């Protein structure tokens, strides 16, 4: 089966990928600002468990951020094959196929959008819940492609101690103090062991936050802007 790819509008493009080893659905939407400037990177928007996040590229918040920093946006939809415990998102294990699906989509979308320089552009990984799980596992699998990443209130992670190259990538971890205890313990445990090993990461605990997105998107955008300012 050939992956589907088509233009939705002048600056919005869609790509779908055939099912892979650890995902039943992999579909992606691209948006880039109407500007002659070369793109500096791509913000990857990963939603929660099995959700369709493609519409996030049309969010005025992210579009404004992308315009100000000459970035493209990619919204993602991963969905698991049916398996025994659907609370554990198998597609979050990027090394098992879903990470390659994202990179293939980046290449195809950059060509569709006539932005060939973006095919190798650094990624800024934003996500919530299972999206944060995917982000962490992606940067553990392929740290060279990631400029910065967010781990945001997820629950199930496949890697505890990250590789040394991953620990050198700027990361921002969010915990809601009123979230489920296993989620808090999982993220704090990963942060603690890698911070002890020298990880270049930050941890933010929202004292009144549960599992909702809350203000984490705004804080993540500030974090990404800080990282981008170092790359000028």
C-alpha positions in Angstrom: 0.0 0.0 0.0 1.4 3.4 -1.0 1.1 6.1 1.8 -1.6 8.7 0.9 -0.5 12.3 0.6 -2.5 15.4 -0.5 -2.9 19.1 -0.1 -5.7 20.3 2.1 -5.1 24.0 1.4 -2.2 26.2 0.3 -0.2 25.7 3.4 -1.8 22.5 4.9 -0.9 19.0 3.8 -1.9 15.6 4.9 0.0 12.3 4.9 -1.2 8.9 6.0 1.0 5.8 6.5 0.0 2.1 6.3 -0.2 0.3 9.6 3.1 -0.7 11.2 4.4 -3.1 13.9 3.2 -0.9 16.8 0.5 1.2 15.3 -2.8 0.7 13.4 -3.1 4.3 12.3 -0.4 6.9 11.6 -1.7 10.1 10.0 -0.1 13.6 10.0 -1.0 17.2 9.0 1.5 19.9 8.1 1.1 23.7 8.3 3.8 26.4 7.7 3.6 30.1 7.8 3.3 32.1 4.5 6.8 33.5 4.7 9.8 33.5 2.3 12.1 32.7 5.3 13.6 29.3 5.5 12.1 27.1 8.2 14.2 26.7 11.3 12.5 23.6 12.7 9.2 21.8 13.2 6.9 21.7 16.2 5.5 18.2 16.5 2.1 18.2 18.2 1.3 14.9 19.9 -2.1 14.5 21.6 -3.2 12.1 24.3 -4.1 8.4 24.1 -5.0 7.3 20.5 -6.4 10.8 19.8 -6.4 12.6 16.5 -4.2 15.7 16.9 -4.0 16.8 13.3 -6.3 19.8 13.9 -3.8 21.3 16.4 -1.8 22.7 13.4 -4.8 25.1 13.0 -4.6 26.3 16.6 -4.0 30.1 16.5 -1.7 29.7 19.5 0.7 27.4 17.7 0.4 29.2 14.4 1.4 32.4 16.1 4.4 30.8 17.7 5.4 29.2 14.4 5.2 32.5 12.6 7.4 34.3 15.2 10.1 31.6 15.0 9.9 30.5 11.3 8.7 27.0 12.2 6.4 24.4 10.6 3.8 22.5 12.6 2.9 18.8 12.3 -0.1 17.4 14.1 -0.2 13.7 14.7 -2.6 10.9 15.0 -1.3 7.5 16.2 -3.7 4.7 17.1 -2.8 1.3 18.6 -3.6 -2.1 17.2 -6.1 -3.8 19.5 -4.2 -5.5 22.2 -4.6 -6.9 25.7 -4.0 -3.8 27.8 -5.2 -0.7 25.8 -4.2 1.6 28.7 -0.6 1.1 27.6 0.0 2.9 24.3 2.3 0.6 22.3 2.8 3.3 19.6 4.6 5.4 22.3 7.6 3.0 21.9 9.0 5.1 19.0 11.9 2.6 18.4 9.4 -0.1 17.4 8.1 1.6 14.2 6.1 4.7 15.1 9.2 6.9 15.3 10.2 5.9 11.7 6.6 6.7 10.6 6.9 10.2 11.9 10.3 10.8 10.2 8.9 9.4 6.9 6.0 11.8 7.3 8.4 14.7 7.9 10.2 13.9 4.6 7.1 13.5 2.6 5.4 16.6 4.0 8.4 18.8 3.5 8.4 17.8 -0.2 4.7 18.4 -0.6 5.0 21.8 1.0 7.9 22.7 -1.2 10.0 23.3 1.9 12.9 20.8 1.2 15.1 22.3 3.9 12.6 21.1 6.5 13.2 17.5 5.8 16.3 17.6 8.0 15.1 20.3 10.4 15.3 19.8 14.1 12.2 18.8 15.9 10.5 20.4 18.9 8.3 17.7 20.5 5.2 18.9 22.3 2.7 16.4 23.7 0.3 15.7 26.4 -0.2 12.4 28.3 0.5 9.6 25.8 2.0 12.3 23.6 4.6 13.0 26.2 5.3 9.3 26.4 6.0 9.2 22.7 8.2 12.3 22.9 10.4 10.8 25.5 10.7 7.5 23.8 11.4 9.3 20.4 14.3 11.3 21.8 15.7 8.1 23.5 15.6 6.5 20.1 16.8 9.3 17.9 18.2 12.2 19.9 20.1 13.7 17.0 16.8 14.8 15.4 15.4 16.6 18.4 16.2 20.2 19.5 14.0 20.0 22.6 11.1 17.9 24.0 8.3 17.9 26.5 7.2 15.1 28.8 3.7 16.0 30.0 1.7 14.0 32.5 2.0 10.6 30.8 2.0 7.3 32.6 3.7 4.4 30.9 7.3 4.7 29.7 9.5 2.0 28.2 12.9 3.5 28.9 14.1 4.4 32.4 17.7 5.5 32.0 18.0 7.4 28.7 21.2 7.2 26.6 23.9 9.8 27.2 23.0 11.6 23.9 19.4 11.9 25.0 20.4 13.4 28.3 22.1 16.2 26.4 18.9 17.2 24.7 16.9 20.0 26.5 13.8 18.5 28.1 10.9 19.9 30.1 8.9 17.6 32.4 5.4 18.4 33.7 3.7 16.8 36.7 0.3 17.7 38.1 0.4 17.3 41.9 -3.3 16.2 41.8 -2.8 13.7 39.0 -2.9 10.0 39.6 0.0 8.9 41.9 1.4 6.4 39.4 1.8 9.1 36.8 3.5 11.4 39.2 5.9 8.7 40.4 6.6 7.5 36.8 7.6 11.0 35.6 9.5 12.0 38.7 11.4 8.7 38.7 12.5 9.1 35.1 13.5 12.7 35.7 15.4 12.0 38.9 17.5 9.1 37.6 18.5 11.0 34.5 19.0 14.3 36.2 21.4 12.5 38.6 23.2 11.2 35.4 23.6 14.8 34.2 20.5 15.3 32.0 19.9 18.9 30.7 16.2 18.8 31.8 13.8 20.8 33.9 10.9 19.7 36.1 7.7 21.7 36.7 5.2 20.6 39.3 1.8 22.3 39.1 0.5 22.3 42.7 -3.2 22.6 41.7 -3.0 20.7 38.4 -4.4 17.3 37.6 -4.1 15.5 34.3 -5.3 18.4 32.2 -3.2 20.4 29.8 -3.6 23.6 31.9 -0.9 26.1 31.2 1.7 23.6 30.1 1.4 24.6 26.4 2.3 28.2 27.2 5.3 27.2 29.4 6.5 24.8 26.7 6.4 27.5 24.1 8.6 29.7 26.3 10.9 26.8 26.8 11.1 26.2 23.0 11.8 29.9 22.4 14.6 29.8 24.9 16.2 26.8 23.1 15.8 28.4 19.7 17.5 31.6 21.0 20.6 29.5 21.7 20.7 28.2 18.1 20.8 31.6 16.3 
